[in-house]
Amino acid sequence: RSSGFLSIIGSSLIIWDVSKNAQNRHSLMHQLLVGVSVGDIIGAICYCLSTLPIPQYDPDYGISLGIYGAKGNEKTCTAQGFFVQLGYMSVFFNLALSTYYLMVVKYGMRESQIKRYRYFFLLPPVVIGISLAFAGIPFYDDIMIICHVPPYVPGLRWFERAQNILPSSWGPVLLLSILPLGIAI
């Protein structure tokens, strides 16, 4: 929780620093930094909530799940999963920022030359981030520390899934988590 809080402070300071200067607000590099920071704030808020949105009781059996700090229900868990996934938008903004640096450093392009590609830098991270967040809605469930996309095994509850994870059940996890991070690297 404390690392999420520090991340929120750091990202907020970046946004504040960019927004106080009109020249920075119009710079593509600074707009990409704001995008990274916004995504980071969204994700960090979810990590600060930690186990709070996780259902306290199993929805099918009504028994306590025994997860420390769990006070939520299925809807709060889905909401946290959605915003955790939306926070991955910062990964795509980071990829766009890396591409920006490649064009400036390696190819010697100036800001004025890159500005004509502004929408190719700013729209894809937002569209992909929002699309993946909505695509994960049917899959969000608790993974013991937060709500996100657990490996899906039909008919198994979380305590059974931990013991019976099948490699073929990693499709949603691969699509919504591992693939975006791998692309960014």
Secondary structure, DSSP 8 states (H G I E B T S, - for coil): -HHHHHHHHHHHHHHHHHHT-HHHHH-HHHHHHHHHHHHHHHHHHHHHHTTTTSBSB-TTT--B---TT--B-HHHHHHHHHHHHHHTHHHHHHHHHHHHHIIIIIT---HHHHGGGHHHHHHHHHHHHHHHHHHTTTT-EE-SSSEE-----TT--HHHHTT---GGGGHHHIIIIIHHHHHH-
